[in-house]
Amino acid sequence: MPDIVCDDDVMGGEPRLEGHRVSVLQMADLVLEAAHSPEYVADQLGLTLAEVHAALSYYYDNPGEMETIRERHRDLENTLVWLDGWL
């Protein structure tokens, strides 16, 4: 099974497939939110189907971590919106 890794100096430490710069959350969102098939996501991102399935497994196995990352994204987005209005 493909390895999911977290490196503080790559993608802000978000879980991702080893050797790739696409996060578990990005792949899960493409499948679950954008309703793309895992096959389509694999093809578009140059991944194997096994890699996409590994990311989805990690996503489902770690719901608390995924929600924490989503909250961090929302906080960053809100900060950027605030800064845009301030500048």
TORFIFI-206710 format. One line per 4 residues: their letters; for each residue x, y, z of C-alpha. Coordinates in steps of 0.001 Angstrom, whole numbers, plus 524288, in hexadecimal, padded with zeros to 5 digits. Layout:
N
A	X/Y/Z ~ ...
END
This chain:
87
MPDI	80000/80000/80000 ~ 8052A/80DAB/7FCD7 ~ 80A92/81544/80863 ~ 803EA/82139/80DF9
VCDD	80DDF/82A93/813CC ~ 80DE2/83776/81B25 ~ 819A4/8407C/819FB ~ 8192A/84DD0/82080
DVMG	820CB/853CA/8153E ~ 817DB/84E58/80A8D ~ 809E1/8531E/808DE ~ 8094D/8585F/816AD
GEPR	80A8D/84ACA/81C60 ~ 7FDB7/845FB/816C3 ~ 7FCC8/8375E/81420 ~ 8004E/8345B/80612
LEGH	804D9/82942/7FD93 ~ 8136D/8272B/7FEAB ~ 81A30/82CD1/7F2C7 ~ 80EAC/8356D/7EEF6
RVSV	80A30/8432B/7F237 ~ 7FBB9/84049/7F2EF ~ 7F564/83F00/8003B ~ 7EC4E/83489/80537
LQMA	7E1FE/83F06/8075A ~ 7E342/84419/7F965 ~ 7E10C/8367A/7F3ED ~ 7D5C4/833BE/7FD22
DLVL	7CF58/84096/7F947 ~ 7D09F/83D5E/7EADE ~ 7C9D9/83053/7ECFA ~ 7C004/833F1/7F787
EAAH	7BCFA/84250/7F519 ~ 7BF3E/84395/7E674 ~ 7B99C/835EF/7E3FD ~ 7C4B8/83165/7DB4A
SPEY	7C77F/822EA/7DABD ~ 7D418/81E05/7E0E9 ~ 7D833/8199B/7D34D ~ 7D66A/8276F/7CDFE
VADQ	7DE03/82D64/7D949 ~ 7E917/823A5/7D765 ~ 7E9AD/826A6/7C8DB ~ 7E94D/8356C/7CA93
LGLT	7F39C/835A8/7D54B ~ 7FCA4/82B8A/7CF47 ~ 7FA7B/821FF/7DA70 ~ 7F713/813C0/7DB27
LAEV	7E9A2/80F8C/7DF6C ~ 7F003/80909/7EB36 ~ 7F5D5/8162B/7EF40 ~ 7E89E/81CE4/7EEA2
HAAL	7E267/811E1/7F668 ~ 7ED4D/812BC/8008B ~ 7EA86/8213D/80217 ~ 7DBF3/81EB9/80383
SYYY	7DE8C/81424/80DA2 ~ 7E70B/81D86/8155F ~ 7DC70/827EB/81462 ~ 7D205/81ECA/819CD
DNPG	7DB01/8193E/8244B ~ 7DE9D/826CD/82985 ~ 7D24C/82F46/82A08 ~ 7D71C/837B3/83558
EMET	7E3C0/83B04/82E6F ~ 7DC7F/83E2B/821D6 ~ 7D334/8475A/82919 ~ 7DEB3/84E26/82FA0
IRER	7E4D1/85074/82248 ~ 7D7DE/85595/81CEB ~ 7D6E7/85F00/8286F ~ 7E4CB/8639D/825EB
HRDL	7E14C/8660E/8179A ~ 7D516/86DB5/81B85 ~ 7DCE0/875E1/82539 ~ 7E711/878F3/81AE6
ENTL	7DC93/87C7D/81101 ~ 7D5EA/8857D/81AD3 ~ 7E2E8/88BFB/81DEB ~ 7E5BE/88E27/80F87
VWLD	7D838/893F0/80D4C ~ 7DA32/89CF0/818F7 ~ 7E79F/8A11D/81425 ~ 7E259/8A39E/8067E
GWL	7D814/8ACCA/80C1A ~ 7E211/8B360/814D3 ~ 7EBF2/8B5E3/80A0B
END
